[in-house]
Amino acid sequence: MKFISPKVDYAFKKIFGSDQSQEILISFLNAIIYSNKNVIRSLTILNPYNPGKVRELKESYLDVRAILYDGSTVIIEMQVSSTKAFDKRVAYNLAKTYANQLGVGEGYWLLNPVIAINIADFIMFQETPKVVTKFIFKEEEESFKYKAVELQLIFIELPKFNKTLSELNSLTDKWIYFIKEAATWESIPASLAEVSAIEKALNIANQANLTVEELEELERRAIMLQDETGRILQAKDEGILQGKLGVVIAFLQQRFGEIPKNISWKIEGLSGKDLERLVQTILSFNSLEDLSSWLEQGTSAE
């Protein structure tokens, strides 16, 4: 038995946003929003996943959206890698969903609360070890809630969750563990099968129950996400390299004055490894001639 990874947005949509996912989504939302209390008893999934329209799915269609029993809207997004202005994007999606409830000329009293749940497979908040963080409007000094608590942002940071299967104490733990680890299992863990909604989610996630077209699309999207992650990591590495390069050039200019173009070009062409070696050697240079000699002979030396 092999399961698709809920961390792939396409798979997440199938598991949590299909016509048969109501029980699954209710259990997950009660765990995350209401700390395992059975508050939500019914909901309607908007734009549910349709296996007959796999090729028509667009990026914006992959969010899971639902209307709760009290009229509140919940939007859920699975984000594998950190992208530029992700924090602003989730705030924009929250505000946009709230505003789009009203047509032209309709009264503000028709607005219902909106909750945005963002599952991140990367660290967002270094200042806290909490896996689940929740944000609402509060008074800055006295922390009392704004009169109309209409907007809520919830983040789940998967890398912070390090519990093993035997350490899962709550429904929240079990759902986060499911999202993070399901793709590594070969059978349904007994402690998770005890939760009917999670067992149902795993049956949906069972690759044996997917069509050939669904498996092909899942593989395509997984490769696309891997490529995206690779580009982001490469950009970060290049950014770090450029930062170190700027420090080296500035130090050399301070010590030796203006750096000739032929030398600066050679420095700019150094690999990350050779730039590190230059940083470690730079204080031993007494002149630009020493630096030039090192660049000619020292790069890539073991």
HELIX and SHEET records of a PDB file:
HELIX    1   1 ASP A    9  PHE A   16  1                                   8    
HELIX    2   2 GLN A   22  ILE A   33  1                                  12    
HELIX    3   3 PRO A   51  GLU A   56  5                                   6    
HELIX    4   4 GLU A   59  LEU A   62  5                                   4    
HELIX    5   5 PHE A   86  ALA A   99  1                                  14    
HELIX    6   6 TYR A  108  LEU A  110  5                                   3    
HELIX    7   7 LEU A  158  LYS A  160  5                                   3    
HELIX    8   8 LEU A  165  GLU A  167  5                                   3    
HELIX    9   9 LEU A  171  GLU A  181  1                                  11    
HELIX   10  10 ALA A  182  THR A  184  5                                   3    
HELIX   11  11 ALA A  190  ALA A  193  1                                   4    
HELIX   12  12 SER A  196  ALA A  205  1                                  10    
HELIX   13  13 GLN A  207  ASN A  209  5                                   3    
HELIX   14  14 VAL A  212  PHE A  256  1                                  45    
HELIX   15  15 LYS A  261  GLU A  268  1                                   8    
HELIX   16  16 GLY A  272  THR A  281  1                                  10    
HELIX   17  17 ILE A  282  SER A  284  5                                   3    
HELIX   18  18 LEU A  288  GLN A  297  1                                  10    
SHEET    1   A 6 LEU A  43  LEU A  46  0                                        
SHEET    2   A 6 VAL A  64  LEU A  68 -1                                        
SHEET    3   A 6 THR A  73  GLN A  79 -1                                        
SHEET    4   A 6 VAL A 114  ALA A 120  1                                        
SHEET    5   A 6 LEU A 151  GLU A 157  1                                        
SHEET    6   A 6 VAL A 132  PHE A 135 -1                                        
END                                                                             
